[in-house]
Amino acid sequence: MTARILIVDDREENLYLLSTLLTGHGYIVEVAADGAQALTAARSAPPDLVVSDLLMPVMDGYTLLRNWREDPQLRSIGFVVYTATFTSAEDEKLALEIGADAFLLKPSEPDVLLAVVKRLLQEPSPYSALVGSRPDWDDIAVQKRYSAALFRKLESRMLELEAGNTVIQRTNSQLETLVSQAPIGILVHRNFEPLVANNAFARIFGWADRGHVIALAECGHLFDEEEHARIIACQNGEPGDYRRTDIIATKGKHISGGMLDIEIRAFPIEWTGQNAVCMMVTDVTSQRATEAALRQSQRIDAIGQLTGGVAHDFNNLLTVVIGSSETLFDQAESPGQRELAALILQAAEQASSLTRQLLAFSRRQPLAPQPFDINALITQNMALIRRTLGAQIEIVVNLMAEIEPVYADPAQTAAALLNLCINARDAMPEGGRLTITGESRRLTEDFCETHPGARLGNYAMIVVTDNGTGIAPDIIDRVFDPFFTTKDAGRGTGLGLSMVYGFVKQSAGYIDLRSDVGAGSSFTLYLPIAPADAVAAPLPVGEAPEEQGGSETILLVEDNALVRTHVKSLCEGLGYGIVTAGSGVEAMQILESRNDIDLVFTDVVMPGGLNGQELGERARARWPSLRILLTSGYAHDALVGEGRAMTGAKLLTKPYSKRQLARRIRQVLDEVP
């Protein structure tokens, strides 16, 4: 017959482990959570053996053992004490004296426990025949020993509980610190009633600390209303099922009224016995702005690759067209012929202007940067700006007394300023006020974090502010896009602001735009300050009135035969001696064989493994006094940096007229080497 064993323990895990062991070896197991339950169950259906803990609520193991041996029905049934609390020799001695058949410490090896169980089931308990030999429970000495053992264990358990409470308090404090100092916003709410929030969450929405969030009766207004249902749905999930975590990209409302881009990770959590929603919130406003700026830059670069790829060849053709139309005009024998030549020249110059604008917004225009005084540039261009804007526009100029020289292309800076003024004029069709400000500023890390594309450093600023119509929020992100315009058909190409944007970026600067509908707009150009030892160069006042030639010898290096023939003819017409080469390698061979070359006039983009810049650098290294003049219509090729000519070399941008060619050659030849 299968033996029935009664296990008495107040811990479920102990009951489970011991039950699994005994049932696995063929025994029938019954369980009780304390001594009182065990007595009731045993008196109803006596087991074959009892295995009992000592420290239990309601009735401890010692009291159960005393009652067990005093009960005539139970006294003959074996009793095993199995304890992890009463472990001293005194505890064991007292248990055996009261009536235990065996005393085992938890955890015992399974084989040891099973052997004791098997032995006691086979051998009758000695207390069945020797009941009177057990110690008298009412004996004062026995009670003192029992009380002392119980007191020791209760005292030990109190110390354990105190230590546990200390650990819990420390853990709670650490968790509180973790939540309060976490860099990510944390909010626990039930139906948008805030329960817990940290300071990071409060700061995202504009508060100084979390107390302001907890004080809210309802916080749903902080989040896009369209996402409310999705957030609340998380509350109905199963707490702990983190597969249910929802990642929500949405809008948040700052207490100032501004909108934020936020990402929310929401999941169900049990809080004070009820379901709630735990939300981890990240402010991604700056990240989204950076992504938008990157997309805009990629868009401009893509168009720049398209335009830049054909600009060089197109400008070569325009160089020939412009020069040839000038020659036709000069040699025309009738007014009709001169008028036709003038029309050809006008069309070519318009095409040249369009090409320069395309190169500007794609940041591939050839630049000639130099240190210059920003105040002097603004002042020098005011007469042109006033004539262009007309009398209906009131112009106010505010210049800081001293601004360090900037490092940029002065001609392109002046063109950018004029473009911004024209844009402001068009925003004030009924007239208005235009303010031009010149000052300096250092861009800090905080500024750069909130203005994608800005870089740390010292800058000179040109601020152009109008009180016109302003720019609508839905199009303000597109104003720098090429070909975008709000003007009527035929009134603009949509390249003005794109050209300004490209020039500033190419000059390692930054452009900022602020606008309010009905109040006006403000464009700020940040141009880098020149190195500390740089001296501002005088700004050009005007062009040479006449074409000036000479008798020097020029080495013309151009791989395009059409352009080479055309420029050779122009230079010979100016009196110069011309030697031509179709590649950089051929040019170096000529320089090695001749000593009468005064100027190397070379295109930049050439095949053959030696471009114009490399040719100029090698020639300058061999013959330091040799003058170098570069020409290019495509600054993305081999020019240094973003469209800047090599150090010490001059640049003539294609397409150019005969007068521009003559003036530039003469300037380079007349410079002191």
C-alpha positions in Angstrom: 0.0 0.0 0.0 1.4 3.4 -1.0 2.4 5.5 2.0 0.8 8.9 2.7 3.1 11.7 3.8 1.9 15.0 5.3 4.2 18.0 4.6 3.8 21.1 6.8 5.4 24.4 5.7 4.3 28.0 5.3 6.3 28.6 2.1 4.8 27.5 -1.2 8.1 27.0 -2.9 9.2 24.5 -0.1 5.9 22.6 -0.4 6.3 22.4 -4.2 9.9 21.2 -4.1 9.3 18.6 -1.4 6.0 17.4 -2.9 7.7 17.0 -6.3 10.5 14.9 -4.8 8.2 12.6 -2.8 5.5 12.1 -5.4 8.3 11.4 -7.9 9.3 8.4 -5.7 5.8 7.0 -5.5 4.5 8.5 -2.3 1.1 10.2 -1.8 1.6 13.7 -0.5 -0.7 16.0 1.4 0.2 19.5 2.5 -0.6 22.0 5.2 0.5 25.6 5.7 0.9 25.6 9.5 0.6 23.3 12.6 -3.1 24.0 13.1 -4.0 22.9 9.6 -1.8 19.8 10.0 -3.5 18.7 13.2 -7.0 19.1 11.7 -6.0 17.2 8.6 -4.2 14.4 10.5 -7.0 13.8 13.0 -9.4 13.5 10.1 -7.2 11.1 8.1 -3.9 10.1 9.9 -0.9 10.0 7.5 1.9 7.4 7.6 4.5 10.1 8.2 4.8 13.9 8.8 7.6 16.2 7.6 7.3 19.6 9.3 9.0 23.0 9.4 9.4 24.6 12.8 9.0 28.4 12.3 5.4 28.9 11.0 2.5 31.2 11.7 -0.6 30.2 13.8 1.1 27.1 15.3 4.8 26.5 15.1 6.5 23.1 14.6 7.4 22.7 18.3 3.8 23.1 19.4 2.6 20.8 16.6 5.1 18.2 17.7 3.9 18.4 21.4 0.3 18.0 20.3 1.3 15.2 18.0 2.8 13.1 20.8 0.0 13.9 23.2 -2.7 12.7 20.8 -3.3 8.9 21.2 -4.3 8.6 17.5 -1.1 10.3 16.2 1.6 9.6 18.7 2.8 6.5 16.9 3.2 8.2 13.6 6.8 9.2 12.7 7.6 12.9 12.8 10.5 14.5 10.8 11.6 18.0 11.6 12.8 19.8 8.4 14.0 23.3 9.1 16.2 26.1 7.8 15.7 28.4 10.7 16.2 26.4 13.9 19.7 25.1 13.1 21.6 25.1 16.4 22.4 22.0 18.5 20.1 23.3 21.2 17.3 23.5 18.7 17.9 19.9 17.6 18.1 18.6 21.2 14.9 20.2 22.2 13.0 18.8 19.1 14.3 15.3 19.8 13.4 15.5 23.5 9.9 16.7 22.7 9.3 13.8 20.4 10.9 14.2 16.9 12.1 11.0 15.2 14.6 12.9 13.0 16.0 16.4 12.6 17.1 17.5 9.2 18.4 20.9 8.0 17.2 22.5 4.7 18.2 21.9 2.1 19.2 18.3 2.6 20.4 16.1 -0.2 17.5 14.2 -1.7 19.1 10.8 -1.0 19.5 11.7 2.7 15.9 12.9 3.0 14.5 9.9 1.1 16.5 7.5 3.3 15.1 9.0 6.5 11.6 8.8 5.1 12.0 5.2 4.1 13.5 4.2 7.5 10.7 5.8 9.5 8.0 4.2 7.4 9.5 0.8 7.9 10.3 1.2 11.7 7.5 2.0 14.2 8.1 5.2 16.1 9.5 4.6 19.6 6.9 6.9 21.0 4.2 4.4 20.3 5.4 2.2 23.2 7.2 4.8 25.3 4.8 7.6 25.5 5.5 8.3 29.1 9.2 8.7 28.6 8.8 12.0 26.7 9.6 15.2 28.7 6.7 16.8 30.4 5.7 19.8 28.3 4.5 21.6 31.4 7.9 21.3 32.9 9.2 24.8 33.5 12.7 24.0 32.2 11.3 22.7 29.0 9.1 25.7 28.5 12.1 28.0 29.1 14.1 26.1 26.5 11.3 26.4 24.1 10.8 30.1 24.8 14.5 30.8 24.4 14.7 29.0 21.1 11.6 30.8 19.8 12.9 34.1 21.0 16.3 33.5 19.3 14.6 32.7 16.0 12.1 35.6 16.2 15.0 38.0 17.0 17.0 36.5 14.1 14.0 36.9 11.8 13.5 40.5 13.0 17.1 41.3 12.1 16.6 39.7 8.7 13.4 41.7 8.1 15.2 44.9 9.1 18.1 44.1 6.8 15.5 43.3 4.1 13.7 46.6 4.7 17.0 48.4 4.5 17.7 46.8 1.1 14.2 47.7 -0.1 14.6 51.3 1.0 18.0 51.5 -0.7 16.5 49.9 -3.8 13.6 52.3 -3.8 15.9 55.2 -3.4 18.1 54.0 -6.3 15.0 53.5 -8.5 13.8 57.0 -7.5 17.2 58.4 -8.5 17.2 56.4 -11.7 13.8 57.7 -12.7 14.4 61.3 -11.6 17.8 61.6 -13.3 17.1 59.6 -16.4 17.8 61.7 -19.5 14.6 60.4 -21.2 11.2 61.7 -20.2 9.1 59.2 -18.1 5.4 59.5 -17.3 3.1 57.0 -15.7 -0.6 57.9 -16.0 -4.1 56.4 -15.9 -6.5 57.9 -18.4 -4.0 60.8 -18.7 -4.1 61.5 -14.9 -0.4 61.9 -14.0 0.8 59.4 -11.4 4.5 59.6 -11.7 6.8 61.9 -13.8 10.5 62.7 -13.8 12.2 66.0 -14.3 13.3 65.2 -17.9 9.7 64.8 -18.9 8.9 68.2 -17.3 11.7 69.9 -19.1 10.7 68.6 -22.5 7.4 70.5 -22.2 8.9 73.6 -20.6 8.5 73.1 -16.8 11.4 73.4 -14.4 10.6 70.2 -12.5 8.1 67.3 -12.3 6.0 68.8 -9.6 4.2 70.9 -12.2 3.3 67.7 -14.1 2.0 65.8 -11.1 -0.1 68.9 -10.2 -2.0 68.6 -13.5 -5.5 67.1 -13.2 -5.2 65.8 -16.8 -2.2 65.8 -19.2 -3.8 64.7 -22.5 -3.5 68.2 -23.9 0.3 67.7 -24.1 -0.1 65.1 -26.8 -1.6 65.1 -30.3 -5.3 64.3 -29.8 -5.2 61.9 -32.7 -2.9 59.6 -30.7 -5.0 59.6 -27.5 -7.0 56.5 -28.3 -3.8 54.6 -29.2 -2.1 55.6 -26.0 -5.1 54.7 -23.8 -5.3 51.3 -25.6 -1.9 50.5 -24.1 -3.5 50.7 -20.7 -5.7 47.7 -21.5 -2.8 45.4 -22.3 -1.2 42.8 -20.0 1.3 44.4 -17.6 4.8 42.9 -18.2 4.0 42.0 -21.8 6.7 44.2 -23.4 5.9 42.9 -26.8 3.0 45.2 -26.5 5.2 48.3 -26.5 4.0 50.9 -29.0 6.4 53.4 -30.6 4.5 56.5 -31.5 6.0 59.4 -33.5 3.7 62.4 -32.8 3.5 66.1 -31.8 3.8 67.5 -28.3 2.6 70.9 -27.1 5.2 73.0 -25.2 3.8 75.2 -22.4 4.9 78.2 -24.5 2.4 77.1 -27.2 5.1 75.9 -29.6 4.9 72.4 -31.1 7.5 69.7 -30.4 8.4 66.5 -32.4 8.4 63.7 -29.9 8.7 59.9 -29.9 6.8 57.9 -27.3 7.4 54.3 -26.2 4.2 53.3 -24.3 3.4 50.0 -22.6 1.0 48.8 -19.9 2.1 48.7 -16.3 0.4 47.7 -13.0 0.4 50.6 -10.6 -1.2 50.5 -7.1 -3.2 47.4 -8.1 -4.6 48.9 -11.4 -3.5 49.1 -15.0 -1.8 52.3 -16.1 0.4 53.4 -19.0 4.1 54.0 -18.7 5.4 56.4 -21.4 9.1 57.1 -22.2 9.2 60.3 -24.2 12.1 61.7 -26.3 12.2 65.2 -27.7 13.4 64.7 -31.4 12.6 68.3 -32.5 16.3 69.1 -33.2 16.8 65.7 -34.8 13.9 66.2 -37.2 15.2 69.7 -38.1 18.6 68.3 -38.8 17.0 65.6 -41.0 15.1 68.2 -42.9 18.2 70.3 -43.4 20.0 67.2 -44.6 17.2 66.4 -47.1 17.3 70.0 -48.4 21.1 69.8 -48.7 20.8 66.5 -50.6 18.2 68.0 -52.8 20.4 70.9 -53.7 23.4 68.7 -54.2 21.4 66.5 -56.6 20.4 69.4 -58.7 24.0 70.7 -58.4 25.4 67.5 -59.8 23.0 67.9 -62.8 23.8 71.5 -63.5 27.5 71.3 -62.6 28.0 68.4 -64.9 27.2 70.4 -68.0 28.3 73.9 -66.7 31.9 73.5 -67.8 31.1 72.6 -71.4 28.2 75.1 -71.6 30.5 77.9 -70.4 33.1 76.9 -72.9 30.5 77.4 -75.7 29.3 80.7 -74.2 32.9 82.0 -74.1 33.1 81.5 -77.8 29.6 82.9 -78.5 30.2 86.0 -76.4 33.7 86.7 -77.9 32.5 86.1 -81.4 29.5 88.3 -81.1 31.7 91.1 -79.8 34.0 90.7 -82.8 30.9 90.7 -85.1 29.7 93.9 -83.5 33.0 95.6 -83.9 33.4 94.6 -87.5 29.7 95.1 -88.6 29.3 97.4 -91.6 25.7 98.2 -91.2 23.3 99.1 -88.3 21.3 95.9 -89.0 24.4 93.7 -88.6 25.4 95.5 -85.3 21.9 95.1 -84.0 21.9 91.3 -84.8 25.4 90.9 -83.1 24.1 92.9 -80.1 21.1 90.5 -79.7 23.4 87.5 -79.9 25.6 89.1 -77.2 22.7 89.9 -75.0 21.2 86.4 -75.2 24.6 84.9 -74.4 25.1 87.1 -71.4 21.7 86.2 -70.1 22.6 82.5 -70.5 25.8 83.2 -68.7 23.9 84.8 -65.8 21.6 81.8 -65.5 24.6 79.4 -65.4 26.2 81.5 -62.6 23.0 81.3 -60.6 22.7 77.6 -61.1 26.4 77.1 -60.0 25.8 79.4 -57.0 22.9 77.5 -55.4 24.7 74.2 -56.1 27.7 75.6 -54.2 30.0 75.1 -57.2 30.6 78.7 -58.4 34.2 79.8 -58.5 35.0 82.0 -55.6 37.8 84.4 -54.9 37.7 84.8 -51.1 39.8 87.5 -49.4 39.7 89.4 -46.1 37.5 92.6 -46.4 35.6 95.1 -44.2 31.9 94.2 -44.1 30.9 97.8 -43.2 32.8 99.2 -46.1 31.1 96.7 -48.5 27.6 97.7 -47.2 28.4 101.4 -47.4 29.9 101.1 -50.9 26.8 99.3 -52.3 24.2 101.5 -50.7 23.8 103.8 -53.8 23.1 100.8 -56.0 20.6 99.4 -53.4 18.8 102.7 -53.1 18.4 103.0 -56.9 17.2 99.4 -57.2 14.6 99.6 -54.4 13.2 102.9 -55.3 11.9 105.9 -53.3 8.9 104.0 -51.8 11.2 102.0 -49.6 12.7 103.6 -46.5 16.2 102.3 -45.9 17.9 102.3 -42.4 21.5 101.2 -42.0 22.9 100.3 -38.6 26.6 99.3 -38.6 28.7 98.3 -35.5 31.6 100.6 -35.0 34.3 97.9 -35.4 33.9 94.5 -37.1 36.8 92.3 -37.7 37.5 91.5 -41.4 35.5 88.6 -42.9 36.9 86.0 -45.3 34.6 85.6 -48.3 34.2 86.7 -51.9 33.4 90.4 -51.7 31.7 90.5 -55.1 29.4 87.5 -54.3 28.7 89.0 -50.8 27.6 92.2 -52.5 25.4 90.2 -54.9 23.9 88.3 -52.0 23.1 91.5 -50.2 21.4 93.0 -53.3 19.4 89.8 -53.8 18.1 90.0 -50.2 17.2 93.7 -50.6 15.3 92.9 -53.8 13.5 90.1 -52.1 12.5 92.4 -49.3 11.3 95.1 -51.8 9.0 92.5 -53.5 7.6 91.7 -50.0 6.6 95.3 -49.6 4.6 96.1 -52.8 3.0 99.2 -51.2 6.3 100.5 -49.8 7.8 100.0 -46.3 10.9 100.0 -44.2 14.1 98.0 -44.9 16.8 97.8 -42.2 20.4 96.6 -43.0 22.5 95.8 -39.9 26.2 94.9 -39.7 27.6 93.4 -36.5 29.6 90.5 -35.2 28.7 87.5 -33.1 30.1 84.3 -31.8 28.0 81.2 -32.5 27.9 79.0 -29.4 27.1 75.3 -28.9 23.6 76.1 -27.8 23.0 78.1 -31.0 24.4 75.4 -33.2 22.4 72.6 -31.5 19.1 74.5 -32.4 20.3 75.6 -35.8 21.3 72.6 -37.9 24.2 73.5 -40.2 25.7 76.2 -38.0 29.2 75.8 -36.8 31.0 77.2 -33.7 33.1 80.3 -34.3 33.2 84.0 -34.8 31.2 85.5 -37.6 30.3 88.9 -39.1 26.6 89.3 -39.6 24.6 91.1 -42.3 20.9 91.3 -41.2 18.3 92.4 -43.8 14.9 93.1 -42.2 11.7 94.2 -43.7 8.2 95.0 -42.5 6.4 93.4 -45.4 4.0 90.6 -45.9 6.1 87.9 -44.2 6.3 84.2 -45.3 3.6 81.7 -44.7 4.6 78.8 -42.4 3.7 76.1 -45.0 6.3 77.4 -47.5 9.0 78.8 -45.2 11.0 75.6 -45.5 11.0 75.9 -49.3 12.2 79.5 -49.8 15.8 78.4 -50.5 14.8 75.6 -52.9 15.9 76.3 -56.5 13.2 77.5 -58.9 10.7 78.1 -56.0 9.0 81.4 -56.2 5.7 83.0 -55.2 6.0 85.7 -57.8 3.9 85.9 -60.9 5.1 84.1 -64.0 7.9 86.1 -65.7 8.8 88.1 -62.6 11.5 85.8 -61.3 13.5 82.7 -61.8 13.3 81.4 -58.3 17.1 81.3 -58.0 17.8 84.5 -56.0 17.5 83.1 -52.5 19.0 79.8 -53.7 22.0 81.7 -54.9 22.4 83.4 -51.5 22.0 80.1 -49.7 24.6 78.3 -51.8 27.1 81.2 -51.6 26.9 81.4 -47.8 27.2 77.6 -47.4 30.1 77.5 -49.8 31.8 80.2 -47.8 31.6 78.1 -44.6 28.9 80.5 -43.2 25.3 80.1 -42.2 22.0 81.8 -43.1 19.1 82.2 -40.7 15.5 83.2 -41.6 12.8 84.4 -39.2 9.4 85.5 -40.5 5.9 86.4 -39.2 3.0 86.7 -41.6 1.9 90.3 -41.7 4.9 91.5 -39.7 7.8 90.9 -42.1 11.0 88.8 -42.5 14.6 88.9 -41.3 17.5 87.2 -43.2 20.8 87.0 -41.3 24.0 86.1 -43.2 26.8 84.7 -41.0 30.2 85.0 -42.7 33.4 83.7 -41.1 35.9 86.1 -39.5 39.3 86.1 -41.3 42.4 84.8 -39.5 43.7 87.2 -36.8 46.7 88.3 -38.9 44.7 89.0 -42.0 44.4 92.6 -43.3 41.3 93.7 -45.1 42.0 94.3 -48.8 40.6 97.4 -50.5 37.4 96.7 -52.3 37.4 97.2 -56.1 36.0 100.6 -57.2 35.3 99.9 -60.9 36.5 98.3 -64.1 39.2 99.5 -66.4 37.5 101.6 -69.0 39.4 100.3 -72.0 40.9 97.1 -73.3 44.7 97.0 -72.6 46.9 94.6 -74.4 50.7 94.0 -74.4 53.6 92.3 -76.0 54.3 89.5 -73.5 54.3 85.8 -74.4 51.4 83.7 -73.0 51.2 80.0 -72.9 47.5 79.2 -73.5 46.5 75.7 -72.2 43.0 74.5 -73.2 41.9 71.0 -74.2 38.8 72.3 -76.1 40.0 73.2 -79.6 37.1 75.6 -80.3 37.8 77.6 -77.2 41.6 77.4 -77.7 41.3 78.8 -81.2 38.9 81.6 -80.1 41.0 82.7 -77.1 44.2 82.6 -79.2 42.7 84.9 -81.7 41.5 87.3 -79.0 45.0 87.4 -77.3 46.8 88.0 -80.6 44.4 90.8 -81.3 45.6 92.4 -78.0 49.2 92.2 -79.2 50.4 89.2 -77.1 52.5 86.4 -78.4 50.7 83.1 -78.0 51.9 79.5 -77.6 49.2 76.9 -77.3 49.0 73.5 -75.6 46.1 71.0 -75.5 47.0 69.4 -72.1 49.0 69.9 -68.9 51.7 67.5 -69.9 52.2 69.2 -73.2 52.4 72.6 -71.4 55.1 71.4 -69.0 57.1 70.2 -72.0 56.9 73.6 -73.6 57.9 75.3 -70.3 60.9 73.1 -70.1 62.0 74.0 -73.6 61.4 77.7 -73.6 62.4 80.6 -71.3 60.3 83.4 -72.7 56.9 82.5 -71.2 55.6 85.4 -69.1 52.1 84.0 -68.2 50.4 80.5 -68.1 46.7 80.9 -68.9 45.2 77.5 -68.3 41.8 75.9 -68.0 41.3 73.8 -64.8 39.5 70.8 -66.1 41.7 68.9 -68.5 42.4 65.2 -69.3 45.8 63.6 -69.4 46.5 63.2 -65.7 47.6 66.8 -65.1 44.8 69.4 -64.6 45.2 73.1 -64.6 45.7 73.6 -60.9 48.4 70.9 -60.8 50.1 72.4 -63.8 50.1 75.8 -62.1 51.5 74.4 -58.8 54.3 72.5 -60.7 55.2 75.5 -62.8 55.2 77.8 -59.8 57.5 75.5 -57.9 60.0 75.4 -60.8 59.7 79.0 -61.9 58.6 81.1 -58.9 58.3 84.4 -60.8 56.0 82.8 -63.5 52.5 84.3 -63.5 49.6 81.8 -63.4 46.0 82.6 -64.5 43.4 79.9 -64.1 40.0 79.8 -65.9 37.0 77.6 -65.2 33.3 77.5 -65.6 32.9 74.5 -63.2 34.3 75.0 -59.7 33.5 71.5 -58.5 36.3 70.1 -60.5 39.9 70.5 -59.3 39.7 73.9 -57.5 40.8 73.8 -53.9 38.0 73.6 -51.3 34.5 74.5 -52.4 35.2 76.5 -55.5 38.3 78.4 -54.3 41.3 78.9 -56.5 44.7 77.6 -55.6 46.8 79.8 -53.3 48.7 82.6 -55.2 46.8 82.0 -58.5 44.2 84.3 -60.0 40.9 83.1 -61.5 38.9 84.2 -64.6 35.4 82.7 -64.6 34.0 81.4 -67.8 32.3 82.7 -69.8 34.1 86.0 -70.2 34.1 88.8 -72.7 37.1 90.2 -74.6 37.2 93.2 -72.2 37.2 91.0 -69.1 39.9 88.8 -70.6 42.1 91.8 -71.5 41.7 93.4 -68.1 42.4 90.2 -66.2 45.5 89.3 -68.2 46.9 92.8 -67.8 46.2 92.7 -64.0 48.1 89.5 -63.5 51.1 90.5 -65.7 51.4 93.9 -64.0 51.5 92.4 -60.5 54.9 92.3 -58.8 55.9 88.7 -58.4 
